[in-house]
Amino acid sequence: MSPSLQAQIEACRLCRARFRATATAHEPRPVVWFARGARILVVGQAPGIRVHETGRPFNDRSGDRLRDWMGVDRETFYDRTRLAIAPMAFCFPGYDAKGADLPPPAICAETWRDRVNAEIGPVDLTLLVGGAAQRWYLGTRSVTETVRGWRAHAPGLFPLPHPSWRNTGWLKKNPWFEAELLPVLRARVKELT
């Protein structure tokens, strides 16, 4: 990654007022984790509170589940020469008054997405993790239908549900995800790592 792009993203404060107005009233802390030449790109939603605190993407239970889905260990997952992590928003967006996650602010993707993708360069595999990434890249609305149609995008792209514990019910209702998609995803990731 060019130091100038990394520094620009890390210094970004476009959402400062928005974040101060959330229930968490926090400051922006962009989490940047990619480098040119990675073969796999993980496009998530936005960092959660633990990622905000630690400065490491998917450094939470969602990350544990995502790594399990991919069939990789932490060392492989955090090796920037193999895997780039570029969410739709680089900062934790905060919680609303009821404690629910706020969506990633669109201004982040609008500001950084094209430059980040150009910086990373071509990849062999893109994982679209969650609805925000799927809407941006594929223009789809239903996560279930998009993930169900994964074969239309493989082997270069896999749409995935968000690996949050909140989606455990979704996983139980859609057993085809673990039975059909995950073995193919793991084999593809193994080829590239």
C-alpha positions as CSV (number, residue, x, y, z in Angstrom):
1,M,0.0,0.0,0.0
2,S,1.3,3.4,-0.8
3,P,2.1,5.2,2.5
4,S,0.2,8.2,1.2
5,L,-3.1,6.4,0.8
6,Q,-2.7,4.6,4.1
7,A,-1.9,7.8,5.8
8,Q,-4.9,9.6,4.2
9,I,-7.3,6.9,5.3
10,E,-5.9,6.7,8.8
11,A,-6.2,10.5,9.1
12,C,-9.8,10.6,7.7
13,R,-12.3,12.4,10.0
14,L,-15.2,12.7,7.6
15,C,-17.6,11.1,10.0
16,R,-16.4,12.8,13.3
17,A,-19.6,14.7,13.9
18,R,-21.7,11.6,12.9
19,F,-19.8,9.4,15.4
20,R,-20.0,11.9,18.2
21,A,-23.8,11.9,17.8
22,T,-24.1,8.2,18.3
23,A,-24.8,6.4,21.6
24,T,-21.0,5.6,21.8
25,A,-19.9,9.2,21.1
26,H,-16.6,8.0,19.8
27,E,-13.8,9.4,17.6
28,P,-13.0,7.9,14.2
29,R,-10.3,5.3,14.1
30,P,-9.9,3.9,10.6
31,V,-8.6,0.4,10.6
32,V,-6.5,-0.1,7.4
33,W,-5.4,-3.7,6.5
34,F,-4.4,-4.3,2.9
35,A,-1.4,-4.3,0.6
36,R,-0.8,-4.5,-3.1
37,G,-0.5,-8.0,-4.4
38,A,-2.8,-9.9,-2.0
39,R,-4.7,-12.6,-3.8
40,I,-7.8,-12.6,-1.7
41,L,-9.9,-9.5,-0.9
42,V,-12.4,-9.6,2.0
43,V,-14.9,-6.8,1.8
44,G,-16.8,-6.5,5.0
45,Q,-19.3,-4.0,6.4
46,A,-17.5,-1.9,9.0
47,P,-15.4,-2.6,12.1
48,G,-17.2,-3.5,15.3
49,I,-16.3,-2.0,18.7
50,R,-13.6,-4.6,19.5
51,V,-11.9,-3.9,16.2
52,H,-12.2,-0.2,16.9
53,E,-10.5,-0.8,20.3
54,T,-7.7,-3.1,19.0
55,G,-7.1,-1.7,15.5
56,R,-7.1,-5.2,13.9
57,P,-10.0,-6.2,11.5
58,F,-12.2,-9.1,12.4
59,N,-10.5,-9.4,15.8
60,D,-13.7,-10.7,17.4
61,R,-16.1,-13.6,17.3
62,S,-17.2,-12.7,13.8
63,G,-13.6,-13.0,12.7
64,D,-13.3,-16.4,14.4
65,R,-16.3,-17.6,12.4
66,L,-15.1,-16.0,9.1
67,R,-11.7,-17.7,9.5
68,D,-13.5,-21.0,10.1
69,W,-15.6,-20.5,7.0
70,M,-12.5,-19.8,5.0
71,G,-10.5,-22.6,6.6
72,V,-7.5,-20.4,7.6
73,D,-5.7,-19.7,10.8
74,R,-5.1,-16.2,12.2
75,E,-1.5,-16.0,10.9
76,T,-2.7,-16.6,7.3
77,F,-5.7,-14.3,7.7
78,Y,-3.6,-11.4,8.9
79,D,-0.8,-11.9,6.3
80,R,-1.3,-8.8,4.1
81,T,0.7,-10.4,1.3
82,R,-2.0,-13.0,1.0
83,L,-5.2,-11.4,2.1
84,A,-6.5,-7.8,1.9
85,I,-9.3,-6.6,4.2
86,A,-11.1,-3.5,3.0
87,P,-14.5,-3.0,4.5
88,M,-17.2,-0.7,3.1
89,A,-16.3,1.7,6.0
90,F,-13.0,1.8,7.8
91,C,-14.3,3.0,11.1
92,F,-16.7,1.6,13.7
93,P,-20.0,3.5,12.9
94,G,-21.3,3.2,16.5
95,Y,-24.5,2.1,18.0
96,D,-27.9,3.7,17.9
97,A,-29.8,4.6,21.1
98,K,-31.2,1.0,21.4
99,G,-27.7,-0.5,21.1
100,A,-28.0,-1.7,17.6
101,D,-25.1,-1.4,15.1
102,L,-25.3,1.5,12.8
103,P,-24.8,0.8,9.1
104,P,-21.5,1.8,7.5
105,P,-21.6,5.4,6.3
106,A,-21.9,5.5,2.5
107,I,-19.4,8.5,2.4
108,C,-16.6,6.1,3.3
109,A,-17.0,3.9,0.3
110,E,-17.8,6.8,-1.9
111,T,-14.5,8.5,-0.8
112,W,-12.1,5.5,-0.6
113,R,-13.4,2.4,-2.4
114,D,-12.1,3.1,-6.0
115,R,-8.7,4.2,-4.7
116,V,-8.4,1.2,-2.4
117,N,-9.3,-1.3,-5.1
118,A,-6.8,0.4,-7.5
119,E,-4.1,0.2,-4.8
120,I,-4.7,-3.5,-4.0
121,G,-4.8,-4.3,-7.7
122,P,-6.3,-7.4,-9.3
123,V,-7.2,-10.3,-6.9
124,D,-8.1,-13.9,-7.6
125,L,-10.9,-14.1,-5.0
126,T,-13.3,-11.5,-3.5
127,L,-15.4,-12.3,-0.5
128,L,-18.4,-10.0,-0.1
129,V,-19.3,-10.3,3.6
130,G,-22.8,-8.9,4.4
131,G,-25.4,-6.8,2.7
132,A,-23.6,-3.5,2.4
133,A,-20.7,-5.1,0.4
134,Q,-23.1,-7.1,-1.8
135,R,-25.2,-4.0,-2.6
136,W,-22.1,-2.0,-3.5
137,Y,-20.5,-4.7,-5.8
138,L,-23.6,-6.6,-7.1
139,G,-26.5,-4.2,-6.6
140,T,-28.5,-6.8,-4.8
141,R,-30.8,-6.4,-1.9
142,S,-31.5,-9.8,-0.3
143,V,-28.5,-11.3,1.4
144,T,-30.2,-14.7,1.4
145,E,-30.9,-14.7,-2.3
146,T,-27.5,-13.3,-3.2
147,V,-25.7,-15.9,-1.1
148,R,-28.0,-18.6,-2.4
149,G,-26.9,-17.6,-6.0
150,W,-23.2,-18.0,-5.1
151,R,-22.5,-20.4,-8.0
152,A,-23.1,-17.6,-10.5
153,H,-20.1,-15.7,-9.1
154,A,-17.7,-18.5,-8.1
155,P,-14.8,-19.1,-8.3
156,G,-13.7,-15.4,-8.3
157,L,-16.3,-14.1,-5.9
158,F,-18.3,-15.5,-3.0
159,P,-21.1,-13.5,-1.4
160,L,-21.4,-14.5,2.3
161,P,-23.7,-13.6,5.2
162,H,-22.1,-11.5,7.9
163,P,-20.4,-14.0,10.3
164,S,-21.9,-12.2,13.4
165,W,-23.3,-14.3,16.2
166,R,-26.6,-12.5,15.4
167,N,-26.8,-14.6,12.2
168,T,-26.7,-17.9,13.9
169,G,-30.5,-18.3,13.3
170,W,-29.9,-17.5,9.6
171,L,-27.3,-20.3,9.4
172,K,-29.7,-22.8,11.0
173,K,-32.5,-21.8,8.5
174,N,-30.1,-22.2,5.6
175,P,-28.1,-25.4,6.1
176,W,-27.1,-25.4,2.4
177,F,-24.7,-22.6,3.2
178,E,-22.4,-24.9,5.3
179,A,-23.1,-28.0,3.3
180,E,-22.7,-26.7,-0.2
181,L,-20.9,-23.3,-0.2
182,L,-18.3,-23.6,2.5
183,P,-16.5,-26.7,1.1
184,V,-16.1,-24.9,-2.2
185,L,-15.0,-21.7,-0.5
186,R,-12.4,-23.5,1.6
187,A,-11.0,-25.3,-1.4
188,R,-10.7,-22.1,-3.3
189,V,-9.0,-20.3,-0.4
190,K,-6.6,-23.2,0.1
191,E,-5.6,-22.9,-3.6
192,L,-4.7,-19.2,-3.1
193,T,-3.0,-19.3,0.3
